[in-house]
């Protein structure tokens, strides 16, 4: 097990029997949720270290922190686009965010341990940019995230991703010259699919759309599941599988009352919010009490968070 797998198991975020599928990427939604939670936990630890750093290095700017917290509380009481815009345009908030970015750069440069985990946060941000680009249909953000991902593929010896993402990025960068019509279509969000018309921020990649529609309805009970073990029968079934799956989906919507176009984001449901908050707090508590805080200024060497062994020692495969 890697240290991240041990972390989510010990904190109770993911069951031990499911963690391998999540880390391998076979359970996509749960994997994305996992990295969001770990990202949130590490950023909270970084914020806790930012406050004493701010008092020590920039004591004259403490009043900006008070103003920022006041604006955030106001936004929390009235969540809307208008209050969010006011928060982003606030002088105090802008100043504190700039100082926080300076502190994060300090974590990247000062110690090996904090630099290692900051690189993890950088990669999670690239993943979140890719998700945002697909959901918004933002083609330029998609290309920018791909460009940022390529060096990490080389660094972690992901040979196939390094080879083909480089070629993909080069070809997509030439779309305005060689295929302007396709480029215009992608700029309008055509590289992702909006299934429900009333579900904003709900676009998904084209290949995932096939998984969520035709493949899902085809490979569930009523489709090929339990249909036949004969290859010929299954081959004949797949000649019209897309039409069958569409009709089966519409029938289920009529009978069960499923509404595929209603506004629904699982992340915004209150039970999910409470569960995510509990998991983040569990991760933070684990790193602060049982393990090592990777952003602790007193710990500069690259060590295993769980075993507290330095990198030049003989480490088990848990690191």
N, C-alpha and C positions, 0 to 999 in steps of 0.2 A: 504493500500500500504506500502511496505517496502521502506527504504530510497534509495535503489538502483533503484527501479522502479521510484520513484519521480525524482531522479537525471537524468535518461535518458529521462524522459518525459519533464522536464523543460528545458533541454539542446536541445531538438528537435532531439535527436538521434533516438528515436522510438516514433511512434504515440501512444497516450494514449489508443486507442482501440486495439492495437496489443501487448502491453507490457505484459499482463497477459499470453498470449500464449507463448511469448518468455521466460518469467521467469519460466514458468512451464515445459519448455523443449519440448513443442509440435512443436515448430518451431526451429528445430535443428540448421540449418545454421545461422539463424539470432541470435540465442542465443550465438553461438560461436563467431560471429562477435561482439556482444555486450560486452562480457567479454574481448575480445582482446582490444577493444577501451577503456574500463574503466581501464584495466591494463596499457595501454600505457599512459593514462592521469595521473594515480597515479604515475607511474614511472617518468614522467616528473616533477611532483611536488617534488618527492623525489630528483631528480637531482638538482633542483633549491635550495633545502636545503643543498645538498652536497657541493656546491661551497663555501658558507661562512664557513661551517664546516671544509672544507679542508684548507682554509686560516687561520682559528683559531687554528686547531689542528696539521696540517701538512704543515706549511708554506714553509718548505724547499722543498716540493715536487710539488710546483706550476709549475715548469718548465716541469715536466712530463705531466701535463695537457695541456700545450701549444703544446707539441709534439704529444700528443694523438689527439687533435683537428685537427692538421695539417694532420696527417695520415688518419683521418676520412674524411676530405675534399678530399684528394687524392683518397680514395676509392669511394667516391660519384661521382667523375669525371670519374672514370674508374672502373665500377662494374664488377669484374671477380673473378674467383676462386684464381688466383694468387695474386691479390691485397688484397683479403680477408685474405689469408694465411699470407701475409706480415704484415697485420694489427694485426692479432692475435699473431704473433711472435714478435711484436714490444715491446721493453723493457718498453717504456713509457706507452703504452696501457695496458700491463700486470700489471704494478704497479698501475695505476689508477683504473683498475678494482678490484684489491685486496682491495684498500682503499675504493672503493664504496661498496664492500661487507661488510667491517667493519662498514661503516656508516649505511647500512641496518640493520645489527645486533644491532646497537645502537638504531635504531628506534623500533626494536622488544623489547628491554629491558627497555628503559627509561620511556616511557609514555604508559598509557593504550589505548589512542585513536590511536596512531600510531601503537601499537602492534596489535590492532584489525584489522586495515586495511592492515597491513603487512600479517596477516594470510589469508586475502582474496587473496592477491597477490600470496601467497604460493599455495593456492588451484587452482588458475587459471594456475599457472605453471604446476601443475600436469595434468590438463586438456590438456594443450598444449603438454605435453609429451606423453599423450595417443594418441592425434591426430598425432603427429610426428611418433610415433611407428607404427601406422596403415599405414600411408602413405609411410613409408620407409620399412615396413616389418621387423622392429627391435623387435624381440621377447624379448630380455633381457630388453630393455627400457620399453616395455609394462609391464613386470612383476614388474620392479622397480616402475613404476607409480602406479600400483595396490597396491603394498606394502605401498607406501606413502599415498595412499588414505584411507586405512582401519582405521587408528586412527581418521581421520576426520569424518568418518561415525559414529564411537562411540561417538565422541564429540558432534555431532549435532543430536544424537538420531535417526539416520537412521537405524532402527533395521534390516530390511530385507537386506539392503546393507551390514551392518556390519556382519551379519551371513553368507551370501552366498559368499561375497568376500573373507572372511577368509577361507572358505572351498575351493573356487576356487583357491586361491593362494597356499594353501597347496597341492592340487592335481596337479596343474601345476608345482610346484617345484619338484615333484617326477616323472615327465615325463621322465627325462634321465634314471631313474632306472627301472620304470615299463613299459614304452612305448618308447624306444629309437628311433624307426622309426618315430613316431609322433613328438617327440622332434626335430629330425633332419629336418623334414619337416617344422616345425614352425621356426626353426633357419634360414631356407632359405627363410622365408617370406610367408609361406603357410597359415598363419592365417588371411591374408588379400588378397584382390583381385585387380589385375591390369587390369582394363577394356580396357584402350587405351594403345597400345604399344609405342606410341610416346609422352606420357604425364608423364614425371618424377614427382616424389613426388605426385602421384595421386592415390595410392592404398587406398582402403576403406575396412572397416570390411565386413565380409561375409554377415551378416544379413542386413547391409545397401546396399550391392550389390543387394540383392533380391528386396529391396524397390526401388532401382534406375532402375531396369531392368524389371523383370517380373511384379511386382505389379504396377509399374508406367504405363507400356504399357497396362496392363490388366484393370486398373481402370480408364482409361481416355476415351474420346469419341472414339468410334470404338471398345471398350472393353465392360466391364459390365456396364459402365455408360450409362443409358438409354436403356439398353438391354432388361431387363424383370424384372417384379416384382414377378414372380413365382419362388419359391425356387427350384423346380425340374429342370427348364430350366437353372438356374444359376449353379446348381450342375453339370449338364451335360456339361455345357460350361467349367467348371474348370477342367474337365478330360483332356482336351487338351489345357488349357490356356497358358502353358509355350511355346508351339509351335506356337500358334496364336500370342502371344505377340512378339516372335522373328521375325516372318514373317512381322508383322505390323511395327516393328522397322526398318527392312530392307527396306520395301516399303517406309516409310517416308524418309529414308536416300536417296533413289533413286530419289524420286519426289521432295523433298524440297532441297536436296543437303546438308543435315546435315552430318558432318564428326565427328565421335565419337573418332577417333584416333589422331586428330590433337592436337598440343600443345596448351593448353588453360587453364589458371588459372584466374578465375574472380578477385582474389585479386591483380593481376599484371596489370590489365587494367587501363589505365590512368584515366578514369572517376571515377573508384572505388577508386583509390589512392587519388584523389582530395577530394572525398566525405569523405573518412575515416579521412583525415587530418583535414577537416573542423569540423567533429564531435568531434575529439579529442580536438581541440582547444576550441570548445564550452564547453566541459566537464571541461577542465582546467579553463576556464574563470568563469564558474559557481561556482566552488569550491573556487576560489581565491577572488571573488568579493561578490557574493550573499550568499554563504555558508561559511563553515569553511574549511581551509586547514588541512587535518588530520595529516600532517607531520610538522605542525607549532610547533616550539620548545616552544613557549609560552603557548600552549594549551596542557596540559597533561592529563586532566580528560577525561573519556569516556563520550562523549556527542553525541547528535544527530546532524549531520552535517547541516541539514536543519533548525531545531528548536533551536539549541544551548542550549539544556537543558541537565543537567548532569544526569547520570544514576540513582542516588539515588532519583531523583525527579520523580513525577508521570508522566510518558510519555504516549502519545497516541500510537496507534499501528503503527505509521509511522516509529518508530525506528527499 
